Amino acid sequence: MNKAPIRVGVLGFDGINGLDLIGPLEAFAHAAYLDAADAAGQSYEVSVIGMTRKSFTSESGMRFVPHYSLTNAPELDTLVIPGGAGLRDAATTRKVAAWVAARAPRLRRIASVCTGIYGFAPTGLLDGRRVATHWRFADAVAQRFPQLHVDGAAIFIKDGPYYTSGGVTAGIDLALALIEEDLGPGAALAVARELLVYVKRPGGQEQYSEPLRFQARAADRYADLVAWIGAHLDRDLSVSTLAARAHLSPRQFARRFAAALGCTPADYVEGVRLGEARNRLADADSAIEQIARSVGFNSADAFRRAFERRFGIGPSVYRERFGLAAPRANSRSSSLETPE
């Protein structure tokens, strides 16, 4: 028997970040009509709630028409507060915070995306809690709201019934986590596949991936190299190979690489390989041995040891925690993680 739909409201205002709004909306909307939602016996009813019933305009100039206003919004299960320059306007901040505080007792959970925390934090509901926001605004948020424990690296954080997330696309990660919480991992995976995104980046994972961190800190020569590494994970990525591509001797390359990133080339390559392997584990039809070799490990055993060392659990356990089906019967992966 199907249950009543879960009502999700997303706030809208002039100067909103369009993707902060559209990302979660699309995730919940896809969950509403996918077979996985039907299997769960529940779905979503999603609406946009404006400051008024008039249209509002995003930072990029896109115009949105809300379903409701703050004065006539229906009862909700979940409220999502997107970010954007408009919310950092003092008058809008006060209006949103007052409305959220009044509504909070009747909400199961509240979530903010990116700088949406500017409309959430003044309610006092986040006092003493860990929160996430876009890395570029983390220091400013911490100074303005010293009662919060701001983490500028996490993609999203759940603390009690309150959720906060990093910038822009992190809103999709957050929405997928909420969908998994409501409808199960199968529904979250189905939505992720529709949106062509990974099913889940762990909430504690940093907003900067290793390649992005490297590109932000290294010279152009290394930014090009890092793109090449990511596209050739199954190749020989030894120091001598990478040094040749950077037109340096192995010794010069290793020294300059470590100065740019703070780790050895080998550590960096292993991190990128394991990060991509973690993404590929979402595909239940891929045997673990196949994944190991596709990202450059010579054996499944070496892959398992490296995965456990970095993430604290083995790849099979990691896959199981997504609730995904096991690989097909002819896969050899079931024998690859025998306890030592």
N, C-alpha and C positions, 0 to 999 in steps of 0.2 A: 504494500500500500504506500503510495507516494505521500510524502510529508509536504507541509506548506513550504513554499519557496523561502529561501533565506534572503531577506531584504538588505541590500547593500546600497548605501548612499555615498556619492563622491561629491565633495564640495567644489564649487566653481566660482571664479571671481576674475575681474579684469586683471591682466598681468600674470595669469597662471602660466606655468610651464606646460605646454600642450601635451608632451609625452607623459608627464606625471599624471595627467588626467586620462589620456587615451590608453596607456599601457595597462593599468589595472582594469579599466572598463572592458577592454578587449579580452583580457584573460577571463574575467567573470562571465562576459557575454558568451564566449566560446564554451565555457563549462555549462552554460544554461541549455545548450542544444546538442551537446555531444552524447553519444550512447553511454559513455562512462557515467555521466550524471544520472541518466535514467536508471542505470544499474544500481546506483547508490540510493535511489528512491527519493532524491531531493535535488533541487536546483537553485538558481538564483533569480532574483528580480532586482535589476540594477537601475538606479536613477541618478541624475545629476541635479544637485541642489545649488541654485544660485543665490547670490545675495538678495536679488529680486527676481521677478519672472522675466526681466529683460535679458537680451543676449549679452554675453561677455566675450572679451577678446583676449587671446593668449599673447604671450611675449612675441611670438612669431607672426602675429597678425591673423591667426585663424579665429573664426567666430563660432561660438557655441550657443545653443539655445537650451536652457535648463528645463527639466521636467517640473521642478518645484522651486519654491523660494524658501528662505529660512522661516517664513511665517506660516507656510502651509505644508511643510514637509511631512510625510507619513512617518509612522513608527518604523524604526530601523533595527536590524540586528547588528550591523557593522557599519561604521563610518570611516571613510578614507579622506584624509586631508592632503591634497597635493601641495607642492611648493610653487614658487614663482615670485618674481619681484613684487607683484601686487600685494602679496600677503605680508610683505615687510613694511607696507604702508601702515602707519600707526592706527588710523581709523579702521582700516580693514582688519588689522590684527585684533583690536578690541572687540569688534563686532563678532568675528569668528570665535574668539576665545570665550566670550560670554555665552554664545549659543551652544558651543560644545560643552561647556561646564554645566549648563542647564539640562542638556540632553543626556549627559554621561550616565546618570543613574539608570536610564532605561536602555542603555546600549550594552550588548554582550562584549564588544571589543571596539577599540578605536585604533586607527593606524594613520601614521603620517608618512609621506613620501618626500624625500629630499628636504627642502627648506619648509615643508609643511609644518615642521616642528615649531616654527614661529607662531603659528596659530594654535598649537597644542600646548606648548610649555606654559604660557601665561595662565592656564586653567589651574595649575598647581597639581594636576593629576600625575605628573611625571616627577615630582620632587623626590629626590633620593633614589631615583631609578637610573639604570643604564639606558642610554639612548644612542641612536645612530642618526647621522645626517650626512649630507654631501661633504666630502673631505675638505673642500675649499672653504666651507662655512663653519667647520668644527670649532675653530678657535673663537670665532665671533659668537657662536651659540653658547659656548662655555663661559665667555665673559658676560654675556647678557643674562644668562640663566645659571648662575653659579651653583644652584641647588641640584643641577643635573650632573650625571656622570657621563660625559660625552665621549663616544668612541667614533672618531672620524675615519676609521678603517673598515668597520664591519659593514656588510651589505645590508643586513637587517638584524634587529634585536627584538626579542619578545621578553617583556618584563611584566608579569601578571597579565591582565587583559589588554595591555597596551603594546603596540607594535610601532617601531620607528625604522626607517630605512635610509640608505644612502641615496645617491643622486640618480635621477632620471630612470634608466632602465632597471635599477634596483627595485622600482615599484612593481615590475613584472615578477621578479623573484619573490617579493613579498606576497603578491596576489596568489602565486602558485603555492606558496606555503600555506596560505589561508584556505585555498581550495583543497589541498591535501588534508588539512586539519578537519575540514567539513565533510568532504566526499571520499577521502581516501587517496592513496598514492596512484591508483589506476586513473582516476579522473585528472589528477595533476599531470601525469605523464601524457594523457591524451591531449590536454590543452597545450602542453609544451610542444608536442609534435605539430599541432595545428599552427602554432605561432613560430615554429622553427627556432626554438630556443632550447637550452638545456633544461631538463626537468627540474633541477634544483642546484643552486650553488649554496653550500651550507651557510647559515646565518652568520657564523663567525668568520667566514672567508673574507679576505680583504678586498676592498673595492678595486685596488690596483692589482691586476694580475702580474705575474712575474715579467712577462714581455712588456706590459705597459709601464711597469715601474722602471724597467731597464731603459726603454725608449725615452722616458722622461728625464733620466739622469745621465745617459751616456751621449757621446758624440754621434753625429750623423752616421759615421762609419759603422758604429755598433747598432744603431737603430735598423739599418739595412740588414745587418747580420742577423739580428734577432728575428726579423720577419722570415729570413731564409731558414733559420733553425726550426721555427714553428711549422714550416711547410715541408720539412725533410726529416721528421723525427725518426724515421726508420733507416736513415743513412748513417754513415760513419761521422760522428760528431766529436771526434777526439780533438784535443788541443791543437795538434799539428794541422788538422783539416781546417779548423776554424781560423787559426792563425794565418794560413795561406789565403783564405778568403778575405781576411782583413789586411793583407799585405804587410804582415809583421812576422818577426821571428816568434817561435813558440814562447820563448822567455819573455819578450816584450809584450806579447799579446796577453799572457797570463797575468803579468803584473798590471797592465793597464785595465784589463777586464776587472780584476779584483778591486782596483781603485775606484772604478766607475760604479760597481754594484755592491761591493762588499762581500763577495763570495767567489769561489773559484769557478772557472768555466764548467768543470765537471758537475759541481753542485747545481749550477744554474740549469744545465741541460737535463739533469735528473729531475729537477723540479718541474720543468716544462713538460717532460715526458709523463711524469706522474699526474700532473694536472689534466693533461689531455686524456690519459687513461681513465681517470675518474669520470670524465664526461662520457667516454665511450662505454663505461660500465652500465649506463642507463639503457643500453640496447641489450635486451635479454636474450637475443638470438646470437650474440657474439660470445664465443667461448673465451675464457680468461686467457688461455694460452695464445689465442689469436690476437687478442687485444695487446698482450705483452709484446709480441713480435711486431705488431703494427706501429708501436711507438718506440721501437728500438732496443728492447731487452732481448738478450740472447736466449733466455730460458724463462719459463713461468716461475721457477723457484727464485731466481734472481729478482724478478718483478715483484713477487709476493713479499720478499724480505725488504725490498726498498719501499714498497707501499706501506707495510707495517711500521717501518722506521719513521716515515714521514707523517702518517695519518693515525697511527696508533691501533689500527685494525687492518685485517686482511681484506683483499679485494672482494672475496666472496661474501664476507660479512657486510662490507660496505654496500654491495649490491642488494643483499637481503633487506637492509634497512630502508631501501626504497620500496620494498614490498613488491618488486617486480618478479615475474615468472622466472623460473630457473632456465638455463640454456637447454636446448633440445637434447634428446636422449643420446644422440650420437656424438655429443660434445665430450671432449676429454677433460673439461675443466673441473669436474667433480673430484678428480683425483689429485688436483694440483695443490690443495691446501691441507694436506694431512699434517696434523700437529707434530711438531718435532719432538 
